[in-house]
Amino acid sequence: MKLLEKKVNGDFISPVLPDNIKNYLIDIDGTICDDIPNEEPERMATAKLYPDALETLNRWYEEGHYITFFTSRVEEHREVTEIWLKENGFKYHGLLMGKPRGGNYHWVDNHIVRATRFDGKFTDLIDKEVTIQVFKS
């Protein structure tokens, strides 16, 4: 997938994906499998996969979307994580380790960010109007 290049005042800015392609950042523990803390890495190799996670994420991958796993697991757990993802058949583009722990995330970015809270089951995404916090104009 080619990123779209844009210029502002003659200078290139960060590239963007076409509107029909999403850049998914997917958590691992508690989202696609058992919620396993970094303090119990021996459980990571045998984590139980959540229903529909594999099918849904691989479908998104096949549809041309970017799948990047973004996990609070630390760098020393990269190998066991990559092996688990491969053994369970996940297709993905990247794996980012070291996401801050503790939840209550508030992502500030110059690009559009859409957050979807995983609530126990992978299904198709739907549009829903909600109230969000934004910077005061």
C-alpha positions in Angstrom: 0.0 0.0 0.0 1.4 3.3 -1.0 1.2 6.2 1.5 -0.1 9.4 0.1 2.5 12.2 0.1 1.3 15.7 1.0 2.9 19.1 0.9 2.2 22.2 2.9 3.8 25.5 1.9 6.1 23.4 -0.3 7.3 21.2 2.5 6.5 17.5 2.8 4.5 16.5 5.8 3.9 13.0 7.3 2.4 10.6 4.8 -1.2 9.4 5.2 -3.0 6.3 4.3 -5.9 6.4 1.8 -9.3 6.9 3.5 -10.4 3.3 3.0 -7.4 1.8 4.7 -7.1 1.8 8.5 -4.0 1.6 10.6 -5.0 -0.7 13.5 -3.0 -0.7 16.8 -4.1 -3.8 18.6 -3.3 -4.6 22.3 -2.4 -8.2 23.1 -3.1 -9.1 26.7 -6.7 -8.9 27.6 -7.7 -8.1 24.0 -6.7 -11.0 21.8 -5.8 -13.5 24.6 -5.7 -14.0 28.3 -4.6 -10.9 30.3 -1.1 -11.8 31.4 1.1 -9.3 33.3 4.8 -8.9 32.6 5.5 -10.3 36.0 4.3 -13.8 34.8 6.1 -14.2 31.4 6.0 -18.0 31.7 2.3 -17.9 30.9 2.8 -15.9 27.7 3.7 -18.9 25.5 0.4 -20.7 26.4 -2.0 -17.8 26.5 -5.5 -18.8 25.5 -6.7 -17.0 22.3 -10.0 -15.0 22.5 -12.8 -16.1 20.2 -13.0 -14.4 16.9 -9.8 -12.4 17.4 -7.7 -14.3 14.8 -10.5 -14.4 12.2 -11.3 -10.7 12.6 -7.7 -9.4 12.6 -6.6 -11.6 9.7 -9.7 -10.5 7.7 -8.7 -6.9 8.3 -5.2 -7.7 7.2 -6.5 -9.4 4.0 -8.7 -6.3 3.3 -5.4 -4.3 3.1 -5.5 -2.7 6.5 -2.3 -2.3 8.6 -2.2 -4.5 11.7 0.3 -3.5 14.4 0.3 -5.1 17.8 1.0 -2.5 20.5 1.6 -4.2 23.8 2.7 -3.4 27.4 5.0 -6.4 27.2 8.6 -5.4 27.5 11.3 -5.9 24.9 12.6 -9.0 26.7 9.3 -10.7 25.9 9.5 -10.0 22.2 10.6 -13.5 21.2 7.9 -15.4 23.1 5.3 -12.9 21.8 6.4 -13.3 18.1 6.4 -17.1 18.5 2.9 -17.0 20.0 1.6 -14.8 17.3 3.1 -17.0 14.6 1.9 -20.3 16.2 -1.6 -18.9 16.5 -1.6 -17.8 12.8 -1.8 -14.0 13.2 -0.9 -11.9 10.1 0.5 -8.5 11.0 2.8 -5.8 9.9 4.5 -4.7 13.1 4.9 -5.3 16.9 5.6 -2.4 19.2 6.7 -3.3 22.7 6.6 -1.2 25.9 3.2 0.5 25.7 2.7 2.3 29.0 0.8 0.3 31.6 -2.2 1.3 33.6 -4.9 2.1 31.0 -6.7 5.4 31.0 -5.0 6.2 27.7 -5.3 9.6 26.2 -3.6 9.7 22.8 -2.6 13.2 21.4 -1.6 13.2 17.7 -1.7 15.5 14.7 -3.5 12.7 12.8 -7.1 11.4 13.3 -7.2 8.9 16.1 -10.2 6.7 16.7 -10.2 4.6 19.8 -12.3 1.4 20.1 -12.4 -0.2 23.5 -12.4 -4.0 23.4 -15.4 -5.2 25.4 -15.0 -9.0 25.3 -15.9 -10.0 21.7 -14.6 -9.2 18.2 -17.4 -8.2 15.9 -17.7 -5.9 12.9 -17.2 -2.2 13.8 -20.2 0.1 13.7 -20.5 3.8 13.7 -21.7 5.4 17.0 -22.0 9.0 18.1 -20.3 9.7 21.4 -18.9 12.6 23.3 -15.2 13.1 23.2 -12.7 15.5 24.8 -11.0 17.8 22.3 -8.6 20.8 22.6 -10.4 24.1 23.2 -10.5 26.2 20.0 
